C-alpha cells in the first residue's frame, strides 16, 4: 500500500525526556504534562512539530505511566473528551488555548472532542493529531532528488481514510517557513487551529484533517522568516480552485469519472504517427461563443462539448488545441499567467466537466492538446511567487528569475523540487484528463539567458554561453518522462529561434519534442501575403525560403492567436485590396498552408474571416456567416481539411524532404509557384499551383510528373468558395513538351489569387469480351 493510502492510528509517543509537570500561567492553577517551552512556541506560531505536543502521548515514569491527550483550540470556551458514551472534561492548561486530560495508560487513543466555542456554537470534532503520518521515506527521498515524476501524489490535498475515518491529508513544500497551517471554512480561517508537522529536511509539511472533503475551501498559511511576514497561499498542487476573483483552493477527489474513450485511446498512436494528418483548431474557450444577449456568460465545459466539438469535427479538423485552462486569476492573460498547474479553471465548470469535454472530443474522433506554460508564472500574492518568504519556485537572481516582457517570474529549473513540480504537472494532465498532447509555451524564453535582455541584464552560464543549461536539462527530462509514460502523446514547442534539434530525440542530442511550431514560416508567409500583389515579386523569397529549412525539424505551420491581437489585425484585414480581394488573398493563404510541408494549425475565427481583432472578452462574430463570402471561406477551410486528411500525399511525408518537390519556385515576376507533394507510394502525388496575383494566367504551362489527364480537386477561386468562378476544364491532358525539368507538361488556366490542387485521373483498363 502506498503511503498516501495508509490508514492507521498514530502510535502513542512517550513524552520528551525534557517534559515536566509544570504549572500553567493564569488565574486558575492547572498542571500540564507538556513542555511549557514547546507550548510557548506553539502559541507563538513557531513550533514546526505540533504533533510532539498535541494528540495522545504516554507520560510519566514506567511505573506511573499515563495517557495525556492534548489539543490546541484558541477560541474554545470548554472542551470535552468523548469516548463512546463516556465524557471527560478537558481543563485549559495554558491561556493560549491548550487543553489536556490525563487518563490511565491502557486507554485506547480513539476519541473525539466536543467543543463549546466562545460565540456560543458547539461542534464535535476528530483530533487530527491522533493519526499517523502517511508520508513514505522513498517518496520523500525521490522528492528531494527531483525524481518523483508524480509529485502531485505526494503533495497537495488528497481525500483518504485513516483508521476508518474519512478526511483530507494536506501536504505542502515550504522549507523556509517557520510554521505552516491549513486554513479554511472548516476552522474559520484561523491559522492557529491546524498547524502542520514538518518532516525532517525535506521541507515538506503534512497534516490529516478528518471530516474535510470534496468541495471544502482551503489555503496554506505560512509564517515566514522574511521580516516576520505571513503568506497566505493557494495550494500549488491543488486540483481545483475558486472562480476568480476568489483565490482559495478546493478539495477535489479525482477517480470517480467514468471514461468512455477507450476506442480513441487504443488507436491514438496511429493518429499521432509522423505520417498521420494533424490539423489543429486553436481555441480560447472563453470567447469562442458566449451566452446571454450581452455576451457576459461563458459557455460551460459541457455546453462547449455540445457545440464546439461537433463544429470542429464538421470542419474536418483532427485536433483541438485549448489555450491554457490551467487556473489563472487574470482573464486578460488568456491563461498564460498560470497559478494552478494542476487545476482546470473553474470558469467553465468542475474538473469532471472538463473530463467530459475531453471524453466527448475523443468519442467524436478529435484529439485535445493543452497549451501548457512552464516558462513563467505571475506575481499574484496567492500564487507561487515568494512562496515561503523566499524565492522558492522562481530563481533568486532577477537576471534569471524575472521576465521583463511579461513582468512575471521564471522558474528555477536547477532546483530538483521545481523540476518535479513541472514534470508532475505535465504528466498529470496527460494521465488524469486523458489529454493527447502539450504545447510548451515560450520555449525560446526558457532556453536563452539573454532572451529579451540587453547587455548587462544577463550573465553567461558556467561555460560562457547564453544557454540556460538548467532549463535545457529540464526540457529534455520532461520530454523523456512524458514519452516514457505516454509514448503516444505529443509535445509541441513554440520555439522561435534556430536552436538545433528541437524535435529530435534526447538520445540524439535533441530537446525531445515531437513537433516544433514553424514561427519563421508564419512570419515570412504573412509578411508576403500582406504585400500588395503588385509588389510581391520583390518579396518572393518570403514565400519560398521556409522550404529551405522545412525538413530540419518536424514542423507545424501555425496561424495562431498571437497574429490577430494587439493591433496586428485579423487575418482577413491583414490581406491587401478591397473586400473581394481580401477574401481571395486569405483563401490563397490557407491553400498555401495546406500545400506546404508540415502539420497545420489555425486560430478560431480565421476559418470564416473574422473581421475585427480577437478580443478575449467577446465571442466571435458568428453572424458574419450570414454573408456569402464568409460562408464561402469557411467551406474552403473545411474542404482543405477534408482533402488533407484523405490524401496521403499531403500529410504522409510532412517531415520528409522526399515528400516535397518544387516544379517552379523562381517565377517571382508573376508571383507563381508550382510543386508536387508525394506520399510514400511512388504513384501517389498531387500537383499544386498557386497564383498570388489578381491577374489570371489562362495558359500557364507546368511540368507534369507523369503523363496522363489531370483534374482539379480543389480550386480556391471556385464560386462556392466566393471566388470568381472561372470555368475550369473537367480534365487537362499532358503534352509531350518538356517543362520545369519534366518530360511532360500541361497547360492550366490559372484563376486570379488562387491555389489549385490537381491529381492525375486514374486510368481504367477496358474489359475485353471473350
Residue pairs with C-beta under 8 A, 6 or more apart in sequence:
2 136
2 153
3 134
3 135
3 136
3 139
4 134
4 153
4 154
4 158
4 160
4 169
5 134
5 160
6 132
6 134
6 160
6 162
7 160
7 161
7 162
7 163
7 164
8 131
8 132
8 162
8 163
9 109
9 110
9 130
9 131
9 132
9 162
9 163
10 51
10 55
10 56
10 109
10 129
10 130
10 131
10 132
10 133
11 132
12 56
12 57
12 58
12 67
12 109
13 52
13 57
13 58
14 57
14 58
14 59
15 33
15 34
15 35
15 57
15 58
15 59
15 60
15 68
16 35
16 38
16 52
18 35
19 33
19 34
19 35
19 38
19 59
20 35
21 31
21 32
21 33
22 31
22 32
22 34
22 35
22 36
23 29
23 30
23 31
23 32
24 30
24 31
24 32
24 36
24 92
24 93
24 94
24 95
24 98
25 94
25 95
26 92
26 94
26 95
28 92
30 91
30 92
30 93
31 93
32 39
32 70
32 93
32 94
32 98
32 100
33 57
33 59
33 60
33 66
33 68
33 100
33 102
34 53
34 68
34 70
34 93
34 94
34 98
34 100
35 53
36 94
38 47
38 52
38 53
39 53
39 94
39 96
39 98
41 47
42 50
42 53
42 54
42 72
42 96
42 98
42 195
43 94
43 96
43 97
43 98
45 178
45 179
45 191
45 192
45 195
45 223
46 178
46 179
46 223
47 53
47 179
47 195
48 178
48 179
48 180
48 197
48 198
48 205
49 197
49 198
50 72
50 129
50 195
50 196
50 197
51 129
51 197
53 70
53 72
53 98
54 70
54 71
54 72
54 127
54 129
55 69
55 70
55 71
55 109
55 127
55 128
55 129
55 130
56 67
56 68
56 69
56 109
56 130
57 67
57 68
57 69
57 70
58 65
58 66
58 67
58 68
58 105
59 65
59 66
59 67
59 68
59 102
60 66
65 105
66 102
66 103
66 104
66 105
67 102
67 103
67 104
67 105
67 107
67 109
68 100
68 101
68 102
68 103
69 81
69 90
69 100
69 101
69 102
69 103
69 109
69 111
69 127
70 93
70 98
70 99
70 100
71 79
71 90
71 98
71 99
71 113
71 127
71 129
72 96
72 97
72 98
72 99
72 192
72 193
72 195
73 79
73 97
73 99
73 113
73 115
73 193
74 96
74 97
74 190
74 192
74 193
75 97
75 117
75 118
75 119
75 188
75 190
76 97
76 99
76 115
76 116
76 117
76 118
77 116
77 117
77 118
78 89
78 115
78 116
79 89
79 90
79 92
79 99
79 113
79 114
79 115
79 116
80 87
80 88
80 89
80 90
80 113
80 114
80 115
81 87
81 88
81 89
81 90
81 101
81 111
81 112
81 113
82 111
82 112
82 113
82 114
82 124
83 107
83 108
83 110
83 111
87 114
88 101
88 103
89 101
90 99
90 100
90 101
90 113
91 99
91 100
91 101
92 98
92 99
93 99
93 100
97 192
109 130
110 130
110 163
111 127
111 130
112 124
112 125
112 126
112 127
113 124
113 125
113 126
113 127
114 122
114 123
114 124
115 122
115 123
115 124
115 125
116 122
117 123
125 210
125 211
126 165
126 167
126 210
126 211
127 210
128 167
128 194
128 207
128 208
128 209
128 210
131 162
131 163
131 165
131 208
131 210
132 162
133 197
133 199
133 206
134 160
134 162
134 169
134 206
134 208
135 154
135 171
135 199
135 204
135 206
139 148
139 153
139 154
140 154
140 199
140 200
140 202
140 204
142 148
143 151
143 154
143 202
143 204
143 417
143 420
144 201
144 202
144 416
144 417
145 416
146 415
146 416
146 417
146 419
146 420
147 416
147 420
148 154
148 420
148 424
149 420
149 423
149 424
149 427
149 481
149 485
150 424
150 427
150 428
150 431
151 237
151 417
151 420
151 421
151 423
151 424
152 237
152 342
152 424
152 425
152 428
154 171
154 204
155 171
155 172
155 173
155 204
155 236
155 237
156 170
156 171
156 235
156 236
156 237
156 238
156 239
156 342
157 168
157 169
157 170
157 171
157 218
157 235
157 237
157 238
157 239
157 249
157 251
157 252
158 168
158 169
158 171
158 253
159 166
159 167
159 168
159 213
159 214
159 251
159 253
160 166
160 167
160 168
160 169
160 208
161 167
162 169
162 208
162 210
165 210
165 211
166 210
166 211
166 213
167 208
167 209
167 210
167 211
167 212
167 213
168 208
168 209
168 212
168 213
168 216
168 251
169 206
169 207
169 208
169 209
170 182
170 196
170 206
170 207
170 208
170 209
170 218
170 220
170 235
171 204
171 205
171 206
171 237
172 180
172 196
172 204
172 205
172 220
172 233
172 235
172 236
173 203
173 204
173 205
173 236
173 392
173 417
174 180
174 203
174 205
174 220
174 222
174 387
174 388
174 392
175 202
175 203
175 388
175 392
176 203
176 224
176 225
176 388
176 389
176 390
176 392
177 205
177 222
177 223
177 224
177 225
177 231
177 388
177 389
178 223
178 224
178 225
179 195
179 196
179 222
179 223
180 195
180 196
180 198
180 205
180 220
180 221
180 222
180 223
181 191
181 192
181 193
181 194
181 195
181 196
181 220
181 221
181 222
182 194
182 196
182 207
182 209
182 218
182 219
182 220
182 221
183 189
183 190
183 191
183 193
183 194
183 218
183 219
183 220
183 221
183 232
184 212
184 216
184 217
184 218
184 219
184 248
185 216
185 217
186 209
186 211
186 212
186 216
186 218
187 193
187 194
191 221
191 223
191 230
194 207
194 209
195 207
196 205
196 206
196 207
197 205
197 206
197 207
198 204
198 205
199 205
199 206
203 417
212 218
212 251
213 251
213 253
214 251
214 252
214 253
215 250
215 251
215 252
216 250
216 251
217 242
217 248
217 249
217 250
217 251
218 235
218 248
218 249
218 250
218 251
219 232
219 233
219 234
219 235
219 247
219 248
219 249
219 382
220 232
220 233
220 234
220 235
221 230
221 231
221 232
221 233
222 230
222 231
222 232
222 233
222 387
222 388
222 389
223 230
224 230
224 231
224 388
224 389
224 390
225 389
225 390
226 386
226 389
226 390
229 389
231 381
231 386
231 387
231 388
231 389
232 381
232 382
233 382
233 383
233 387
234 241
234 247
234 248
234 249
234 339
234 340
234 382
234 383
235 249
236 341
236 342
236 384
236 387
236 393
236 421
237 341
237 342
237 421
237 424
238 249
238 250
238 340
238 342
238 343
239 250
239 251
239 252
239 254
239 342
239 343
239 351
240 249
240 250
240 251
240 252
240 343
240 344
240 346
240 350
240 351
241 247
241 248
241 249
241 250
241 327
241 339
241 340
241 343
241 345
241 346
242 248
242 249
242 250
242 346
243 346
243 347
244 328
244 329
244 330
244 331
244 347
245 329
247 329
247 339
247 380
247 382
249 340
249 343
250 346
252 350
252 351
254 351
254 432
256 352
257 352
257 355
257 356
257 359
259 355
259 359
259 434
260 359
260 363
261 358
261 359
261 362
261 363
261 434
263 363
264 362
264 363
264 365
264 367
265 362
265 434
268 367
268 436
268 488
268 489
269 487
269 488
270 276
271 318
271 367
272 278
272 367
272 436
272 437
272 488
272 489
272 490
272 514
274 554
274 654
274 655
275 648
275 651
275 652
275 653
275 654
275 680
276 318
276 651
277 318
277 599
277 644
277 645
277 650
277 651
278 318
278 319
278 556
278 599
278 600
278 651
279 316
279 317
279 318
279 319
279 599
279 600
279 601
279 641
279 644
279 645
280 317
280 318
280 319
280 320
280 321
280 369
280 556
280 599
280 600
280 601
280 602
281 312
281 315
281 317
281 319
281 320
281 321
281 601
281 602
281 604
281 607
282 321
282 323
282 558
282 560
282 561
282 601
282 602
282 603
282 604
283 308
283 312
283 320
283 321
283 322
283 323
283 603
283 604
284 322
284 323
284 334
284 335
284 561
284 604
284 614
284 616
285 298
285 299
285 301
285 304
285 308
285 322
285 323
285 325
285 347
285 348
286 298
286 331
286 347
286 348
286 616
287 614
287 615
287 616
287 617
287 618
287 619
287 620
288 299
288 304
288 308
288 604
288 619
288 620
289 299
289 307
289 308
289 619
289 620
289 622
290 296
290 297
290 298
290 299
290 618
290 619
291 297
291 298
291 299
291 303
295 618
295 619
298 347
298 348
299 307
299 308
299 348
300 348
300 349
300 353
301 348
301 349
301 350
301 353
301 354
301 356
301 357
302 349
302 353
302 356
302 357
304 348
304 357
305 356
305 357
305 360
305 361
306 360
308 320
309 320
309 357
309 360
309 361
309 364
309 366
310 364
312 320
312 366
313 364
313 365
313 366
314 638
315 607
315 634
315 637
315 638
315 641
316 637
316 638
316 639
316 640
316 641
316 642
316 644
316 645
317 366
317 641
318 365
318 366
318 367
318 645
319 366
319 367
319 368
319 369
319 436
319 437
320 361
320 366
320 367
320 368
320 369
321 368
321 369
321 370
321 371
321 439
321 601
322 368
322 369
322 370
322 371
323 334
323 335
323 336
323 371
323 561
324 334
324 335
324 336
324 338
324 370
324 371
324 372
324 373
324 441
325 335
325 344
325 345
325 348
325 354
325 370
326 335
326 338
326 340
326 341
326 342
326 343
326 344
326 345
326 370
326 372
326 373
326 425
327 338
327 339
327 340
327 343
327 344
327 345
327 346
328 335
328 336
328 337
328 338
328 339
328 340
328 345
328 378
329 337
329 339
329 378
329 380
329 382
329 383
330 337
330 378
330 380
331 616
331 617
332 616
333 378
334 561
334 616
335 345
335 371
335 373
336 371
336 373
336 406
336 441
337 373
337 376
337 377
337 378
337 380
337 406
337 408
338 373
338 377
338 378
339 377
339 378
339 380
339 382
339 383
339 384
341 421
341 422
341 425
342 424
342 425
342 428
343 351
344 351
344 354
344 433
348 354
354 433
355 433
355 434
357 368
358 368
358 433
358 434
358 435
359 434
361 367
361 368
362 368
362 434
367 436
367 437
368 434
368 435
368 436
369 435
369 436
369 437
369 438
369 439
369 490
369 492
370 429
370 433
370 435
370 437
370 438
370 439
371 439
371 441
372 425
372 426
372 429
372 438
372 439
372 440
372 441
373 441
373 442
374 411
374 422
374 425
374 426
374 440
374 441
374 446
374 474
374 478
375 403
375 410
375 411
375 440
375 441
375 442
375 443
375 445
375 446
376 403
376 406
376 408
376 409
376 410
376 411
376 442
376 445
377 383
377 384
377 385
377 393
377 394
377 408
377 409
377 411
378 385
378 408
378 409
379 385
379 407
379 408
379 409
384 392
384 393
384 394
384 409
385 393
385 394
385 409
386 392
386 394
387 393
390 396
391 401
391 412
393 409
393 411
393 412
393 418
393 421
394 401
394 402
394 409
394 410
394 411
394 412
395 401
395 409
395 410
395 411
395 412
395 413
395 414
396 412
397 459
399 449
399 453
399 457
399 458
399 459
400 410
400 412
400 449
400 458
400 459
400 468
401 409
401 410
401 412
402 408
402 409
402 410
403 409
403 410
403 445
403 452
404 452
404 453
404 457
405 445
405 452
410 445
410 446
411 418
411 422
412 418
412 470
413 419
413 446
413 468
413 470
413 471
413 473
413 474
414 470
419 474
419 477
419 478
422 474
422 478
423 477
423 478
423 481
423 482
426 438
426 478
426 481
426 482
427 481
427 482
427 485
427 486
429 435
429 438
430 436
430 438
430 482
430 485
430 486
430 489
431 485
431 486
435 489
436 489
436 490
437 489
437 490
437 491
437 492
437 514
438 482
438 489
438 490
438 491
438 492
439 491
439 492
439 493
439 494
439 517
440 475
440 491
440 492
440 493
440 494
440 513
441 494
442 494
443 475
443 493
443 494
443 495
443 502
443 511
444 451
444 494
444 495
444 496
444 497
444 499
445 451
445 452
446 468
446 471
446 474
446 475
447 467
447 468
447 471
447 472
447 475
447 495
447 497
447 499
448 466
448 467
448 468
448 497
449 458
449 459
449 460
449 461
449 466
449 467
449 468
450 457
450 458
450 466
458 466
460 466
461 467
461 468
461 469
462 469
463 469
472 511
475 511
475 512
476 506
476 511
476 512
478 512
479 491
479 506
479 511
479 512
479 513
480 506
480 512
482 489
482 491
483 489
483 491
483 512
490 514
490 515
491 512
491 513
491 514
491 515
492 513
492 514
492 515
492 516
492 517
492 556
493 502
493 503
493 511
493 513
493 515
493 516
493 517
494 517
494 519
495 502
495 513
495 516
495 517
495 519
496 517
496 519
496 520
499 511
500 510
501 508
501 509
501 510
501 511
501 553
502 510
502 511
502 513
502 516
502 553
503 510
503 511
503 513
503 514
503 515
503 516
503 553
503 554
503 555
504 510
504 511
504 512
504 553
505 512
506 512
513 554
514 554
515 553
515 554
515 555
515 556
515 599
516 553
516 554
516 555
516 556
517 555
517 556
517 558
517 560
517 601
518 546
518 550
518 553
518 555
518 556
518 557
518 558
518 598
519 558
520 546
520 549
521 546
521 550
521 555
521 557
521 596
521 598
522 557
522 558
522 559
522 560
522 563
524 542
524 543
524 545
524 546
525 542
525 543
525 546
525 589
525 592
525 593
526 559
526 563
526 574
526 589
527 539
527 542
528 536
528 539
528 540
528 542
528 543
528 692
529 574
529 575
529 585
529 588
529 589
529 692
530 574
530 575
530 576
531 538
531 539
531 576
532 576
532 577
533 576
533 577
533 585
533 671
533 692
533 693
533 694
533 753
534 693
536 543
536 671
536 692
536 693
537 668
537 669
537 670
537 671
538 668
540 668
540 671
543 592
543 673
543 692
544 662
544 665
544 673
546 596
547 596
547 597
547 660
547 662
547 665
550 596
550 597
550 598
550 657
550 660
551 597
551 655
551 656
551 657
551 660
554 654
554 655
555 597
555 598
555 599
555 654
555 655
556 598
556 599
556 600
556 601
557 593
557 596
557 598
557 599
557 600
557 601
558 601
559 571
559 589
559 593
559 601
559 602
559 603
559 606
560 601
560 603
561 603
561 614
563 571
563 574
563 603
564 570
564 571
564 603
564 605
564 606
564 610
564 613
564 614
565 613
565 614
566 613
567 613
568 574
568 613
569 613
570 605
570 606
570 609
570 610
570 611
570 612
570 613
570 614
571 586
571 589
571 606
571 609
571 610
572 582
572 583
572 586
572 606
572 609
572 610
572 611
573 582
573 611
573 612
575 581
575 582
575 583
575 585
575 586
575 589
576 582
576 585
577 584
577 585
577 694
579 629
580 629
581 694
581 753
583 609
583 629
583 632
583 633
583 722
584 694
584 716
584 717
584 722
584 723
584 752
584 753
584 754
585 753
586 609
586 633
587 633
587 636
587 716
587 717
587 721
587 722
587 723
587 753
587 754
587 755
588 690
588 691
588 692
588 716
588 753
588 754
588 755
590 602
590 636
590 637
590 640
590 716
591 636
591 640
591 690
591 714
591 716
591 754
591 755
591 757
592 690
592 755
593 600
593 602
594 600
594 640
594 643
594 644
594 650
595 650
595 675
595 677
595 688
595 690
595 755
595 757
597 653
597 654
597 655
597 659
597 660
597 677
598 654
599 651
599 654
600 644
602 637
603 614
604 614
604 620
605 614
605 620
605 621
606 637
607 633
607 634
607 637
607 638
608 624
608 625
608 630
608 631
608 633
608 634
608 637
609 624
609 629
609 630
609 633
609 634
610 620
610 621
610 624
611 621
611 624
612 621
614 620
624 630
625 631
625 634
628 722
629 722
631 722
632 720
632 721
632 722
632 723
633 721
633 722
635 720
635 721
636 716
636 721
636 722
639 714
639 721
640 714
643 650
643 713
643 714
643 757
644 650
644 651
645 651
647 679
647 686
648 679
648 680
648 681
648 684
649 659
649 677
649 678
649 679
649 684
649 685
649 686
650 677
650 686
652 659
652 679
652 680
653 659
653 660
653 677
653 678
653 679
653 680
658 678
659 677
659 678
659 679
660 675
660 676
660 677
660 678
661 675
661 676
661 678
662 673
662 674
662 675
663 674
663 675
663 676
663 687
663 702
663 703
663 740
663 741
663 742
664 672
664 673
664 674
664 675
664 702
664 703
664 740
665 673
665 674
665 675
667 673
670 691
670 693
670 695
670 697
671 691
671 692
671 693
672 689
672 690
672 691
672 692
672 697
672 700
672 750
673 689
673 690
673 692
674 687
674 688
674 689
674 690
674 702
674 703
674 740
675 687
675 688
676 685
676 686
676 687
676 688
676 705
677 685
677 686
677 688
678 684
678 685
679 685
683 706
685 705
685 759
685 760
686 713
686 757
686 758
686 759
687 702
687 704
687 705
687 710
687 757
687 758
687 759
688 755
688 756
688 757
688 758
689 700
689 702
689 748
689 750
689 755
689 756
689 758
690 754
690 755
690 756
691 697
691 700
691 750
691 751
691 752
691 753
691 754
691 755
692 753
693 752
693 753
694 752
694 753
695 752
696 726
696 749
696 750
696 751
696 752
697 749
697 750
698 749
698 750
699 747
699 749
700 747
700 748
700 749
700 750
701 737
701 739
701 745
701 746
701 747
701 748
702 739
702 740
702 745
702 746
702 747
702 748
703 738
703 739
703 740
703 741
703 742
703 744
703 745
704 710
704 734
704 742
704 744
704 745
704 746
705 742
705 744
706 734
706 744
706 760
707 734
707 736
707 743
707 744
708 733
708 734
708 760
708 761
708 763
709 731
709 732
709 733
709 734
709 760
709 761
710 731
710 732
710 733
710 734
710 746
710 758
710 759
710 760
710 761
711 730
711 731
711 732
711 758
711 759
711 761
712 728
712 756
712 757
712 758
713 757
713 758
713 759
714 755
714 756
714 757
715 721
715 723
715 728
715 751
715 754
715 756
715 757
716 723
716 751
716 753
716 754
716 755
716 756
717 723
717 724
717 725
717 726
717 751
717 752
717 753
717 754
718 725
719 725
723 751
723 754
724 751
724 752
726 749
726 751
726 752
728 749
728 751
729 749
731 761
732 746
732 747
732 748
732 758
733 746
734 744
734 745
734 746
735 744
735 745
735 746
735 747
736 743
736 744
737 744
737 745
738 744
738 745
739 745
748 756
748 758
750 756
